[in-house]
Amino acid sequence: MAIPIKSSSEIEKMRLACRIASHVLEQTGALIHPGITTGEIDRAAAAFMRDAKVRSAFLNYRGFPGNICISVNDEVVHGIGGARRVQYGDIVKLDIGVILNGWVGDTATTIPVGVIDPPVQRLLQVTEDALALAITFATEGRRLGDLCSAIEDEILANGYSVVREFVGHGVGRKLHEEPQVPNFGRKGTGPRLKAGMVLAIEPMVNMGLGGVKILSDGWTVVTADGKPSAHFEHSVLITKGPPEILTWREKTLSR
């Protein structure tokens, strides 16, 4: 299937959607503290979306019941808000997608709650650094495999594992468009990147083994060995020059 190329007017619409997604993520992340429930976080995110006059890209997507994805500690992605209370020392992954005038903005981060164990802090740093590295490969003329292999090489060099069952993706009119953007690959392979493509690049990195399983709710993905996992994501535009991070955030979300 062909990879969509956005026109200049479509890119401007995506910029707006992505800007709002980032703002909702910042607002939601600022609420996280020990004692808050993941359900309260989800409802707050829904309120922020209503205020911004956007709707959730996740709610009811293939039946997903949450407004955003909230995944704690060994939960990798697709966690659902509920009665669980956030604890001091947790790491909370927020994945937020919004739709504005038919265009999707998609972004995610991992937030440490208070002071976390140094090995877990290092996991977060390495994962975020891998995303930053991958974005430098999001340039016209590069092969997609160059970007994907850069993530894997960085993660493995630091002693961690990439999740292989879930991957990044193109994003635009749909939440998931072509191409798939795995966090592993081979240099020199895959389609050539072209200006106008938008990629949701999202390293999902496990402290232990790369294996995952899905809980009985049918959605929440957890590490098979129970060790922590980190997740960071940006929607990135391929241009004629440097890549443009459409979901750029000035603030580091930490408590």
SULLIN-V127889 format. One record per pair of residues at least 12 apart in sequence whose ideal C-beta (glycine too) atoms are under 6 Angstrom apart, sorted by the first residue. I is the first residue (numbers start at 1). J is the second residue. D is the distance in Angstrom with one decimal. If there is no record, write none. Layout:
# SULLIN-V127889
i | j | d
I | J | D
I | J | D
This chain:
# SULLIN-V127889
i | j | d
1 | 178 | 4.8
3 | 178 | 4.8
3 | 179 | 5.4
3 | 197 | 5.6
4 | 172 | 5.4
4 | 177 | 5.6
5 | 196 | 3.8
6 | 196 | 4.8
13 | 103 | 4.6
14 | 103 | 5.1
15 | 246 | 5.8
16 | 100 | 5.8
17 | 100 | 4.1
17 | 103 | 4.5
17 | 105 | 3.7
18 | 105 | 3.7
18 | 235 | 5.1
18 | 246 | 3.6
18 | 247 | 4.6
20 | 52 | 4.9
20 | 54 | 5.4
20 | 98 | 5.5
21 | 96 | 5.5
21 | 98 | 4.7
21 | 105 | 3.3
21 | 107 | 5.0
21 | 247 | 5.8
22 | 107 | 5.7
22 | 247 | 4.7
22 | 249 | 5.1
24 | 48 | 4.7
24 | 49 | 5.9
24 | 96 | 5.4
25 | 94 | 6.0
25 | 96 | 4.8
25 | 107 | 5.6
26 | 251 | 5.8
27 | 48 | 4.8
28 | 44 | 6.0
28 | 45 | 4.5
28 | 94 | 5.9
29 | 94 | 5.9
29 | 111 | 5.3
29 | 253 | 3.8
31 | 44 | 5.5
32 | 92 | 5.5
32 | 111 | 5.5
32 | 255 | 5.8
33 | 255 | 5.9
34 | 86 | 5.9
34 | 87 | 5.9
34 | 88 | 4.5
35 | 85 | 5.8
36 | 86 | 5.3
37 | 83 | 5.8
37 | 85 | 5.4
38 | 70 | 4.5
38 | 81 | 4.3
38 | 82 | 5.6
38 | 84 | 4.9
39 | 81 | 4.4
39 | 82 | 5.0
41 | 70 | 5.6
41 | 81 | 5.9
42 | 66 | 5.4
42 | 67 | 5.2
42 | 68 | 5.9
42 | 81 | 2.9
45 | 67 | 5.3
45 | 68 | 4.6
46 | 67 | 4.2
49 | 98 | 6.0
54 | 98 | 4.1
54 | 100 | 4.8
55 | 99 | 5.2
57 | 97 | 3.2
57 | 98 | 5.9
57 | 99 | 5.0
57 | 104 | 5.0
57 | 175 | 4.9
58 | 97 | 5.3
65 | 80 | 5.9
66 | 80 | 4.6
66 | 81 | 5.2
68 | 96 | 4.9
69 | 95 | 3.8
71 | 93 | 4.1
72 | 90 | 5.5
72 | 92 | 5.5
73 | 90 | 5.8
73 | 228 | 5.5
74 | 222 | 5.1
74 | 223 | 4.7
74 | 226 | 5.2
74 | 228 | 5.8
75 | 220 | 5.6
75 | 222 | 5.3
76 | 163 | 5.9
76 | 204 | 5.6
76 | 212 | 5.7
76 | 221 | 4.4
76 | 229 | 4.3
77 | 166 | 6.0
77 | 221 | 5.1
77 | 231 | 5.9
78 | 219 | 4.6
78 | 220 | 5.7
78 | 221 | 5.3
79 | 220 | 4.9
80 | 219 | 5.8
86 | 113 | 5.7
88 | 113 | 5.9
88 | 114 | 4.4
89 | 116 | 5.5
90 | 113 | 4.6
91 | 110 | 5.4
91 | 112 | 5.5
92 | 111 | 4.8
93 | 110 | 4.9
93 | 231 | 4.6
94 | 109 | 5.9
95 | 108 | 3.9
97 | 175 | 5.9
104 | 171 | 5.4
104 | 175 | 5.2
106 | 171 | 5.2
106 | 200 | 4.8
106 | 235 | 5.3
107 | 233 | 5.5
107 | 247 | 3.8
108 | 231 | 5.4
108 | 233 | 3.7
109 | 232 | 5.7
109 | 253 | 5.5
110 | 124 | 5.4
110 | 230 | 4.7
110 | 231 | 5.7
111 | 253 | 4.9
112 | 254 | 5.4
113 | 255 | 5.5
120 | 228 | 5.3
123 | 207 | 5.1
123 | 230 | 5.1
124 | 230 | 5.0
126 | 158 | 4.6
127 | 203 | 5.3
127 | 205 | 4.3
127 | 230 | 4.0
127 | 232 | 5.6
128 | 232 | 4.9
130 | 151 | 5.0
130 | 154 | 4.4
130 | 155 | 5.6
130 | 203 | 4.8
131 | 203 | 5.2
131 | 232 | 4.7
133 | 150 | 5.5
133 | 154 | 5.5
134 | 147 | 5.2
134 | 150 | 5.5
134 | 151 | 4.9
134 | 201 | 5.2
135 | 236 | 5.6
135 | 243 | 5.4
137 | 150 | 5.3
138 | 236 | 4.9
138 | 238 | 5.8
138 | 243 | 4.1
140 | 193 | 5.8
140 | 194 | 5.9
140 | 195 | 5.1
140 | 238 | 5.7
142 | 193 | 5.0
143 | 188 | 5.6
143 | 190 | 5.0
144 | 179 | 6.0
144 | 190 | 3.4
144 | 191 | 5.4
145 | 185 | 4.2
145 | 186 | 5.0
145 | 187 | 5.8
145 | 189 | 3.7
145 | 190 | 4.0
146 | 187 | 5.3
148 | 182 | 5.1
148 | 184 | 6.0
148 | 185 | 3.1
149 | 185 | 4.6
149 | 186 | 5.9
149 | 187 | 4.9
151 | 183 | 4.6
151 | 203 | 5.3
152 | 184 | 4.1
155 | 205 | 5.4
160 | 205 | 5.1
161 | 206 | 4.6
161 | 209 | 5.6
161 | 210 | 3.5
162 | 183 | 4.2
162 | 184 | 5.4
162 | 210 | 5.9
163 | 204 | 4.0
163 | 210 | 5.9
163 | 212 | 5.8
164 | 210 | 6.0
165 | 212 | 5.7
166 | 204 | 6.0
167 | 180 | 5.0
167 | 181 | 5.8
167 | 182 | 4.3
168 | 181 | 3.3
168 | 200 | 5.1
168 | 201 | 5.0
168 | 202 | 4.5
169 | 181 | 5.8
169 | 200 | 5.3
171 | 198 | 5.5
171 | 200 | 4.4
171 | 235 | 5.5
172 | 198 | 5.7
181 | 199 | 5.4
181 | 201 | 5.8
183 | 203 | 5.1
193 | 238 | 4.9
195 | 238 | 5.4
195 | 239 | 5.3
195 | 240 | 5.0
197 | 238 | 4.4
198 | 235 | 5.9
198 | 237 | 5.2
199 | 236 | 5.2
200 | 235 | 5.2
201 | 236 | 5.7
202 | 233 | 3.5
204 | 231 | 5.0
205 | 230 | 5.1
206 | 223 | 5.1
206 | 229 | 4.8
207 | 227 | 4.4
207 | 228 | 4.9
208 | 225 | 4.4
208 | 227 | 3.6
209 | 225 | 5.1
211 | 224 | 3.7
212 | 224 | 5.8
234 | 247 | 4.8
235 | 247 | 4.8
